[in-house]
Amino acid sequence: MDEFLIKALAAGIGLALVAAPFGCFVVWRRMAYFGDTLAHAALLGVVASLLLGTLPLFGIAFVAVAAAILLAQAQRQDKLGSDTILGIVSHGSLAAGLVALSQVETVRVDLMGWLLGDILAVTWGDVGLIWGGGALMLTALALVWRPLLAATIDPDLATIEGHAVERARMILMVLVALVVAVAMKVVGVLLVTALLVIPAATARGLSRTPEQMAAFAALVGMVAVGSGLAASWHFDSPAGPSVVVAAVIVFLAARLVRRY
């Protein structure tokens, strides 16, 4: 197997393991549109990093986290409604990012790479960052796992039981923003939420406990990564979209198995 495929597989599996438990909360709390909004806003981080001469991941992570915090505050205080705010920020930031990228003349920008991902171009440094950063994010999630579960089931009861519901919610949003930032290299702005939602949605009907669902979601994600990369190699198709298509096929197959 060629080295670039080994690196892509290592990066994809690492991301699948990290995204699985976060994807479960995205599905449980109906935050899919929130993930899309963060991914679209993060495109502005690419522009900022290019202008400042820093690594794109730093700019993406900073903008994604800032957007998550601002959106969390806006959803609590604004009367427009959550979906309306997310829609405005999502499409507005994507449009602003595309316009800003078109004005960057000093650096050649691979726009399709950022929109659809380029997992075959990851380096061993990227792989290390995904696994190392992922381990830290999973550790942080483990610390707030119970409060988040309690708040997801019944926020009022969780508050009565003494859980710091708002703090746990904010931590989750920031961590999802960081997962989005890391995943953009693999599947791009337009498909990043699919890597969070589809494996978790597939696992939901196969699981009896939250922990079991997270484990099944990780397994589905890894199968999708392996199958998608194999299809990309065989059919010469884009790797990121191929991974998402593979995840959709697994989702549909699981639905058929449960039904019949």
C-alpha positions in Angstrom: 0.0 0.0 0.0 1.3 3.5 -0.9 2.4 5.7 1.9 -0.1 8.5 1.1 -3.0 5.9 1.4 -1.6 4.8 4.8 -1.5 8.4 6.0 -5.0 9.0 4.7 -6.3 5.9 6.4 -4.6 6.8 9.7 -6.1 10.3 9.5 -9.5 9.1 8.6 -9.7 6.4 11.3 -8.4 8.9 13.9 -11.1 11.4 12.9 -13.8 8.7 12.9 -12.9 7.8 16.5 -13.0 11.4 17.6 -16.1 12.4 15.7 -18.2 9.5 16.9 -19.1 10.6 20.5 -19.5 14.2 19.4 -21.7 13.2 16.6 -23.9 11.4 19.0 -24.5 14.6 20.9 -25.1 16.4 17.7 -27.8 13.9 16.8 -29.3 13.8 20.3 -29.4 17.6 20.6 -30.4 18.2 17.0 -27.3 20.3 16.4 -26.6 19.3 12.7 -27.2 22.8 11.4 -24.9 24.2 14.1 -22.1 22.0 12.8 -22.7 23.3 9.3 -22.6 26.9 10.5 -19.3 26.4 12.2 -17.8 24.7 9.1 -19.0 27.6 6.9 -17.7 30.2 9.4 -14.4 28.4 9.6 -13.7 29.3 6.0 -13.0 32.8 7.2 -10.2 31.2 9.4 -8.5 30.0 6.2 -8.4 33.5 4.9 -7.1 34.9 8.2 -4.3 32.3 8.4 -3.3 33.0 4.8 -3.1 36.7 5.4 -1.2 36.3 8.7 1.1 33.6 7.4 0.1 31.0 10.1 -0.9 27.4 9.8 -4.5 27.2 8.5 -5.6 24.9 11.4 -4.9 27.7 13.9 -7.0 30.2 12.0 -9.8 27.7 11.4 -9.8 26.6 15.1 -9.8 30.2 16.4 -12.7 31.3 14.1 -14.7 28.1 14.7 -14.4 28.4 18.5 -15.2 32.1 18.4 -18.3 31.4 16.2 -19.4 28.7 18.6 -19.2 31.0 21.6 -21.0 33.8 19.8 -23.7 31.5 18.5 -24.3 30.0 21.9 -24.8 33.5 23.4 -27.0 34.7 20.5 -29.2 31.6 20.8 -29.9 32.4 24.4 -30.5 36.1 24.0 -31.9 36.8 20.5 -35.6 36.5 19.7 -35.2 35.6 16.0 -35.0 31.9 16.7 -32.1 29.4 16.6 -32.7 28.2 13.0 -32.9 31.8 11.7 -29.7 32.8 13.4 -27.9 29.7 12.2 -29.1 30.2 8.7 -28.0 33.8 8.5 -24.5 33.1 10.0 -24.0 29.9 8.0 -24.7 31.3 4.5 -23.4 34.7 5.3 -20.1 33.5 6.6 -19.7 31.0 3.7 -20.3 33.8 1.2 -18.0 36.1 3.0 -15.3 33.4 3.1 -15.5 32.7 -0.6 -15.4 36.4 -1.5 -12.4 37.0 0.8 -10.6 34.0 -0.7 -11.1 35.3 -4.2 -9.3 38.5 -3.1 -6.2 36.8 -1.7 -3.7 37.4 -4.5 -0.4 36.7 -2.7 -1.1 33.0 -2.1 -2.5 30.3 -4.4 -5.6 28.9 -2.8 -7.0 25.4 -3.5 -10.6 26.3 -3.1 -12.0 22.8 -4.0 -9.6 21.3 -1.4 -11.1 23.4 1.3 -14.7 22.9 0.2 -14.5 19.1 -0.3 -11.4 18.2 1.7 -8.1 16.5 0.6 -7.5 13.6 2.8 -4.9 12.1 0.4 -2.7 15.2 1.0 -2.4 14.8 4.8 1.1 14.6 6.3 2.3 12.6 9.2 2.2 15.9 11.1 -1.5 16.1 10.3 -2.0 12.6 11.5 -0.3 13.2 14.7 -2.3 16.4 15.3 -5.6 14.5 14.7 -4.7 11.7 17.1 -3.1 13.9 19.7 -5.7 16.6 19.6 -8.4 14.0 19.4 -7.2 12.4 22.5 -7.4 15.7 24.4 -10.9 16.4 23.0 -12.2 13.0 24.0 -10.7 13.4 27.5 -12.4 16.8 27.9 -15.7 15.2 26.7 -15.4 12.4 29.2 -15.2 14.9 32.0 -18.6 16.4 31.1 -20.2 13.2 29.7 -22.6 12.7 32.5 -23.7 16.4 32.9 -24.2 16.5 29.1 -26.2 13.3 29.1 -28.4 14.5 31.9 -28.9 17.9 30.3 -29.8 16.2 27.0 -32.4 14.0 28.5 -34.0 16.7 30.9 -32.2 20.1 31.3 -34.4 21.1 34.3 -33.9 17.9 36.2 -30.1 18.0 35.5 -30.0 21.5 37.0 -31.9 20.4 40.1 -29.4 17.5 40.5 -26.6 20.1 40.6 -25.1 19.6 37.1 -23.6 22.7 35.6 -25.8 22.5 32.5 -24.8 25.7 30.8 -21.1 25.2 31.3 -21.3 21.6 30.0 -23.3 22.9 27.0 -20.6 25.6 26.2 -17.8 23.1 26.5 -19.6 20.8 24.1 -20.0 23.6 21.5 -16.4 24.6 21.8 -15.3 20.9 21.4 -17.5 20.4 18.4 -16.0 23.5 16.9 -12.5 22.0 17.4 -13.6 18.7 15.8 -15.0 20.7 12.8 -11.7 22.5 12.5 -9.7 19.2 12.4 -12.2 17.5 10.1 -12.1 20.3 7.4 -8.7 18.9 6.2 -10.3 15.5 5.6 -13.8 16.2 4.2 -13.9 19.9 3.7 -16.4 22.7 4.6 -19.4 21.3 2.7 -19.2 17.7 4.0 -17.8 18.1 7.6 -21.2 17.7 9.3 -21.9 14.5 7.4 -18.9 12.9 9.2 -20.5 13.8 12.5 -24.1 13.0 11.8 -24.3 10.0 9.5 -22.3 7.5 11.6 -24.1 8.6 14.8 -27.5 8.3 13.0 -26.6 4.9 11.8 -25.6 3.7 15.2 -28.7 5.1 16.9 -31.0 2.3 15.8 -28.5 -0.4 16.7 -27.7 0.7 20.2 -29.3 0.4 23.6 -27.1 2.7 25.6 -25.4 6.1 24.9 -21.9 4.5 25.2 -22.9 1.7 22.9 -24.1 4.2 20.3 -20.8 6.1 20.5 -18.9 2.8 20.0 -21.0 1.8 17.0 -20.7 5.3 15.5 -16.9 5.0 15.7 -17.1 1.6 14.0 -19.4 2.9 11.2 -17.1 5.9 10.7 -14.0 3.6 10.3 -15.8 1.4 7.9 -16.9 4.4 5.9 -13.3 5.7 5.8 -11.9 2.4 4.7 -14.6 1.8 2.1 -14.5 5.4 0.8 -10.7 5.4 0.3 -10.9 2.1 -1.5 -13.6 3.4 -3.8 -11.6 6.6 -4.4 -8.6 4.5 -5.3 -10.5 2.2 -7.6 -12.8 4.7 -9.3 -10.5 7.7 -9.2 -13.2 9.7 -7.4 -12.7 12.5 -4.8 -11.7 10.9 -1.5 -13.7 13.1 0.9 -17.0 12.8 -0.9 -16.3 9.0 -1.4 -16.1 8.6 2.4 -19.4 10.4 2.9 -21.1 8.3 0.2 -19.8 5.1 1.8 -21.2 6.4 5.2 -24.6 7.0 3.5 -24.6 3.4 2.0 -23.9 2.0 5.5 -26.7 4.1 6.9 -29.2 2.9 4.3 -28.0 -0.8 4.7 -28.5 -0.5 8.5 -32.0 0.9 7.9 -32.9 -2.0 5.6 -31.6 -4.6 8.0 -33.6 -3.2 10.9 -36.7 -3.0 8.8 -36.6 -6.5 7.3 
